């Protein structure tokens, strides 16, 4: 079966020629539930935040403390709004998305198929496992070989008892420090990638050392680093020198939190979340240093408040707002096309 995938991209509606991908966001969520990963307490000055209604009066608090507001943490029940936003994305030049929801945050390939059918957007589903704290006991108890078998099945036969096939492994979740279960999953990911020739995408822990440690584990297990995306560099590596050193390891470099403009980072309060302008500065740095074939971008929408229906930027923010900012700051149209078209296409094509 893996040989049948060579040279193709696998969407939830079947395989397509890579040339059909068009403008592609490499890290989004259309159906997920991160409630188990929410903050356990509310800000001291707003102890009743979890029980407030989702309205304009409270939107400022929700944007500042998105992980303390429990109703914000699920996209379940929002499928009609997501479908409308996917149509808007397509209307404004978007074509494809990688949907990175994996086991632990409520993946649903059946829902993704419905969304693809209703919108015409190419949706590539992710196989695999999220961070340790989100996983059920059977994953902790599974052998590496069992994890490999499941991921291979999700891509070659169908996921979750369906005939709907995933087209990428990930986002594979890791914490910091990396746990024993997460290391096992990374090693299984490398083995499955070797067997299938498939793309891989990683969620690193929130520490500047985390991306390189993940790459080390994958490489030692035989993974293909050149076919691997390292997500969330926006909130992980802030220093340009350290970023240049990491880029030498050969993975794709992903800035995927475009649209988040609140500098307060609720999950790691001693770190500053960069603005879109700062993201563009970091991207231009790696472009200027010869890595224009290794950069991909996205929004990582995974909460209600980032949907347009709830006052957010939606899935079209990059196309409508970020690309013009990039062009005004010295990034060329050819480089933009590499980030949105050519690099995603090269990454997502089975080898």
C-alpha positions as CSV (number, residue, x, y, z in Angstrom):
1,X,0.0,0.0,0.0
2,X,2.8,2.4,0.8
3,X,4.1,2.0,-2.7
4,X,0.7,3.1,-4.0
5,X,1.1,6.4,-2.2
6,X,4.4,7.4,-3.6
7,X,4.3,10.7,-5.4
8,X,0.8,11.5,-4.1
9,X,-0.8,13.6,-1.3
10,X,-3.5,11.7,0.7
11,X,-6.6,13.7,1.7
12,X,-9.7,12.5,3.6
13,X,-11.4,12.2,0.2
14,X,-8.6,10.2,-1.3
15,X,-5.3,10.8,-3.0
16,X,-4.6,13.8,-5.2
17,X,-1.7,14.9,-7.4
18,X,0.5,17.3,-5.4
19,X,-0.1,20.0,-8.0
20,X,-3.7,20.2,-6.8
21,X,-2.8,21.4,-3.3
22,X,-2.5,25.1,-4.0
23,X,-2.2,27.5,-1.0
24,X,-1.9,25.3,2.0
25,X,-2.0,25.9,5.8
26,X,0.1,23.2,7.4
27,X,-1.2,23.3,11.0
28,X,-4.9,23.8,11.8
29,X,-7.7,22.2,13.8
30,X,-11.3,22.0,12.5
31,X,-12.7,19.6,15.1
32,X,-11.0,19.2,18.4
33,X,-11.4,19.4,22.2
34,X,-8.6,20.6,24.4
35,X,-10.7,20.9,27.5
36,X,-8.5,18.4,29.5
37,X,-5.5,20.7,28.9
38,X,-7.2,23.9,30.2
39,X,-5.9,26.0,33.1
40,X,-7.2,24.7,36.4
41,X,-7.7,28.1,37.9
42,X,-9.0,31.5,36.8
43,X,-7.3,34.9,37.2
44,X,-7.7,36.0,40.9
45,X,-9.5,39.2,39.8
46,X,-12.0,37.1,37.7
47,X,-12.7,33.9,39.7
48,X,-16.0,33.3,37.9
49,X,-14.5,33.5,34.3
50,X,-15.4,29.9,33.6
51,X,-19.1,30.6,34.1
52,X,-19.4,33.8,32.1
53,X,-21.3,33.9,28.8
54,X,-19.4,34.1,25.6
55,X,-20.3,37.6,24.4
56,X,-18.7,40.9,23.4
57,X,-18.6,42.1,26.9
58,X,-16.3,39.2,28.0
59,X,-14.3,38.8,24.7
60,X,-11.4,40.8,26.0
61,X,-11.0,38.5,29.1
62,X,-11.4,35.4,26.9
63,X,-8.7,36.6,24.5
64,X,-6.4,37.3,27.5
65,X,-7.1,34.0,29.3
66,X,-8.3,31.6,26.5
67,X,-7.3,28.5,28.4
68,X,-9.0,29.5,31.6
69,X,-12.4,29.8,29.9
70,X,-13.6,26.2,29.5
71,X,-16.3,26.8,26.9
72,X,-13.6,28.2,24.6
73,X,-11.7,25.0,24.5
74,X,-13.8,22.8,22.2
75,X,-14.8,23.2,18.6
76,X,-17.4,20.4,19.0
77,X,-20.8,21.7,17.8
78,X,-19.1,24.4,15.7
79,X,-19.0,22.4,12.5
80,X,-21.4,24.7,10.6
81,X,-19.3,27.8,11.6
82,X,-16.1,26.0,10.6
83,X,-17.6,25.0,7.2
84,X,-18.6,28.6,6.5
85,X,-15.1,29.7,7.4
86,X,-13.6,27.0,5.1
87,X,-15.7,28.3,2.3
88,X,-14.5,31.9,3.1
89,X,-10.9,30.5,3.0
90,X,-11.4,29.0,-0.4
91,X,-13.2,32.1,-1.7
92,X,-10.0,34.1,-0.8
93,X,-7.5,31.8,-2.5
94,X,-7.0,29.0,0.0
95,X,-7.1,25.5,-1.2
96,X,-5.8,23.0,1.4
97,X,-5.3,22.4,5.2
98,X,-3.4,19.9,7.3
99,X,-5.8,19.1,10.2
100,X,-3.4,18.2,13.1
101,X,-5.9,16.8,15.7
102,X,-4.5,13.5,17.0
103,X,-5.6,11.1,19.7
104,X,-5.9,12.9,23.0
105,X,-7.7,16.0,21.8
106,X,-10.7,14.3,20.1
107,X,-9.9,13.6,16.5
108,X,-12.8,12.7,14.1
109,X,-11.9,11.8,10.5
110,X,-15.6,11.4,9.6
111,X,-16.3,15.0,10.5
112,X,-13.3,16.1,8.4
113,X,-14.6,14.2,5.4
114,X,-18.0,15.9,5.7
115,X,-16.2,19.3,5.9
116,X,-14.1,18.5,2.8
117,X,-17.2,17.4,0.8
118,X,-19.1,20.5,1.7
119,X,-16.4,23.0,1.1
120,X,-14.1,21.7,-1.6
121,X,-11.1,22.3,0.6
122,X,-8.4,19.6,0.5
123,X,-8.1,18.4,4.1
124,X,-5.2,16.2,5.1
125,X,-5.8,14.4,8.4
126,X,-3.2,13.6,11.0
127,X,-2.5,10.2,12.6
128,X,-0.8,9.7,15.9
129,X,-0.8,10.9,19.5
130,X,-0.9,14.2,21.4
131,X,0.9,15.0,24.6
132,X,1.3,12.5,27.5
133,X,-1.2,14.1,29.8
134,X,-4.0,13.9,27.2
135,X,-3.5,10.2,26.3
136,X,-5.6,7.2,27.5
137,X,-4.1,4.4,29.6
138,X,-3.9,2.0,26.6
139,X,-1.4,4.3,24.9
140,X,0.9,4.4,27.9
141,X,0.7,0.6,28.1
142,X,1.2,-0.1,24.4
143,X,4.4,-1.3,22.9
144,X,6.3,0.7,20.3
145,X,5.3,-2.0,17.7
146,X,1.6,-1.6,18.5
147,X,1.8,2.2,18.1
148,X,3.6,1.8,14.7
149,X,0.9,-0.7,13.6
150,X,-1.9,1.7,14.4
151,X,-0.3,4.7,12.7
152,X,0.4,2.6,9.6
153,X,-3.1,1.4,9.5
154,X,-4.5,4.9,9.9
155,X,-2.6,5.9,6.7
156,X,-2.9,2.7,4.6
157,X,-6.4,1.4,5.5
158,X,-8.3,4.0,7.5
159,X,-8.5,5.6,10.9
160,X,-10.8,4.8,13.8
161,X,-12.6,1.9,12.1
162,X,-13.4,3.9,9.0
163,X,-12.0,3.8,5.4
164,X,-10.9,7.4,5.7
165,X,-7.1,7.6,5.5
166,X,-4.8,10.0,7.2
167,X,-2.1,11.7,5.1
168,X,0.4,12.8,7.7
169,X,1.6,11.6,11.1
170,X,1.0,14.3,13.7
171,X,0.9,16.6,15.3
172,X,2.8,14.3,17.6
173,X,2.7,15.9,21.0
174,X,5.7,16.2,23.3
175,X,6.1,18.0,26.7
176,X,9.2,19.3,28.4
177,X,10.9,17.3,29.7
178,X,9.9,14.6,27.2
179,X,8.2,11.8,29.0
180,X,8.8,8.0,28.5
181,X,5.5,7.6,26.7
182,X,6.3,10.6,24.4
183,X,9.7,9.2,23.6
184,X,8.1,5.8,22.7
185,X,5.7,7.6,20.4
186,X,8.5,9.5,18.7
187,X,10.4,6.3,18.1
188,X,7.2,4.7,16.7
189,X,6.7,7.7,14.5
190,X,10.1,7.4,13.0
191,X,9.6,3.7,12.4
192,X,6.2,4.3,10.7
193,X,7.7,7.2,8.6
194,X,10.5,4.9,7.4
195,X,7.9,2.3,6.4
196,X,5.5,4.6,4.6
197,X,7.7,7.5,3.3
198,X,5.1,9.9,4.9
199,X,5.3,13.5,6.3
200,X,5.5,14.0,10.0
201,X,4.7,17.1,12.1
202,X,5.7,17.7,15.7
203,X,4.4,19.7,18.7
204,X,7.5,20.5,20.8
205,X,7.5,21.2,24.5
206,X,7.6,24.8,25.6
207,X,11.3,25.1,26.1
208,X,13.9,26.3,23.6
209,X,15.8,23.0,24.0
210,X,12.7,20.9,23.1
211,X,12.8,21.1,19.3
212,X,16.4,19.9,19.0
213,X,15.8,17.1,21.5
214,X,12.8,15.9,19.5
215,X,15.0,15.9,16.3
216,X,17.7,13.9,18.1
217,X,15.2,11.2,19.2
218,X,13.7,11.0,15.7
219,X,17.0,10.8,14.0
220,X,18.4,8.1,16.3
221,X,15.3,6.1,15.6
222,X,15.8,6.4,11.8
223,X,13.3,9.2,11.1
224,X,13.6,11.4,8.0
225,X,14.2,14.9,9.4
226,X,13.9,16.5,6.0
227,X,10.3,15.3,5.9
228,X,9.5,16.5,9.4
229,X,7.8,19.8,10.4
230,X,8.7,21.4,13.7
231,X,5.7,23.3,14.8
232,X,5.2,26.3,17.2
233,X,8.6,27.9,16.7
234,X,6.8,31.2,17.4
235,X,6.6,30.4,21.2
236,X,9.6,28.2,21.4
237,X,12.8,29.7,19.9
238,X,13.0,33.5,20.3
239,X,16.7,34.1,19.7
240,X,17.8,34.5,16.1
241,X,21.2,32.8,16.7
242,X,19.5,29.8,18.4
243,X,17.0,29.7,15.6
244,X,19.8,29.6,13.0
245,X,21.5,26.7,14.9
246,X,18.2,24.8,15.0
247,X,17.6,25.4,11.3
248,X,20.8,23.5,10.5
249,X,19.2,20.3,11.7
250,X,17.2,20.2,8.6
251,X,13.5,20.0,9.5
252,X,10.8,22.3,8.1
253,X,10.4,25.4,10.3
254,X,6.8,26.3,11.1
255,X,5.4,29.5,12.5
256,X,1.8,28.6,13.1
257,X,0.3,31.0,15.6
258,X,-0.4,33.8,13.2
259,X,-3.3,35.9,14.5
260,X,-2.4,35.6,18.2
261,X,-1.6,39.2,19.1
262,X,-1.8,39.0,22.9
263,X,1.7,39.0,24.3
264,X,0.7,37.4,27.7
265,X,1.2,33.6,27.2
266,X,-1.1,32.0,29.7
267,X,0.5,28.6,29.5
268,X,4.0,29.8,30.2
269,X,3.7,33.2,31.9
270,X,7.4,34.0,31.8
271,X,7.5,33.9,28.0
272,X,6.2,36.6,25.7
273,X,4.0,35.5,22.8
274,X,5.3,37.3,19.7
275,X,3.1,39.5,17.4
276,X,2.6,38.8,13.8
277,X,5.1,41.5,13.0
278,X,7.7,39.7,15.2
279,X,6.9,36.4,13.5
280,X,7.5,37.9,10.2
281,X,10.9,39.3,11.4
282,X,12.0,35.8,12.5
283,X,10.8,34.3,9.2
284,X,12.7,36.9,7.2
285,X,15.8,36.1,9.2
286,X,15.7,32.4,8.2
287,X,14.8,33.3,4.6
288,X,17.8,35.7,4.4
289,X,20.0,32.9,5.7
290,X,19.1,30.4,2.9
291,X,16.2,28.5,4.4
292,X,13.3,29.6,2.1
293,X,12.7,26.0,1.1
294,X,12.1,25.0,4.7
295,X,9.5,27.5,6.0
296,X,5.7,26.8,6.4
297,X,3.0,28.8,8.1
298,X,-0.4,28.5,9.7
299,X,-2.7,29.8,12.5
300,X,-3.2,26.6,14.7
301,X,-6.8,27.6,15.3
302,X,-8.1,25.3,18.1
303,X,-10.3,27.5,20.2
304,X,-13.6,29.2,19.6
305,X,-12.4,32.7,20.2
306,X,-10.2,32.5,17.1
307,X,-13.1,31.7,14.8
308,X,-14.6,34.6,12.9
309,X,-18.0,33.7,14.3
310,X,-16.7,34.5,17.8
311,X,-14.8,37.7,16.9
312,X,-11.6,36.0,15.8
313,X,-9.4,36.1,12.7
314,X,-10.4,32.7,11.3
315,X,-8.5,30.6,8.8
316,X,-8.1,33.3,6.2
317,X,-6.0,35.8,8.3
318,X,-2.7,34.8,6.7
319,X,-4.1,35.2,3.1
320,X,-5.9,38.4,3.8
321,X,-3.6,40.2,6.3
322,X,-0.3,38.5,6.9
323,X,0.8,38.1,3.2
324,X,0.5,41.9,2.6
325,X,2.5,42.5,5.7
326,X,5.2,40.2,4.5
327,X,5.4,41.8,1.1
328,X,5.6,45.3,2.7
329,X,8.5,44.1,4.9
330,X,10.8,42.8,2.1
331,X,9.6,39.2,1.7
332,X,9.1,38.5,-2.0
333,X,6.1,37.0,-3.7
334,X,8.2,34.0,-4.7
335,X,9.1,33.4,-1.1
336,X,5.5,33.7,0.0
337,X,4.6,31.2,-2.7
338,X,7.2,28.8,-1.4
339,X,5.8,29.1,2.2
340,X,2.2,28.6,1.1
341,X,2.5,26.4,-2.0
342,X,5.8,24.8,-2.8
343,X,7.1,23.8,0.6
344,X,3.8,22.3,1.8
345,X,3.6,20.4,-1.5
346,X,7.1,19.0,-1.1
347,X,6.5,18.0,2.5
348,X,3.1,16.4,2.0
349,X,4.1,14.2,-1.0
350,X,4.7,10.6,-0.1
351,X,8.2,9.5,-1.1
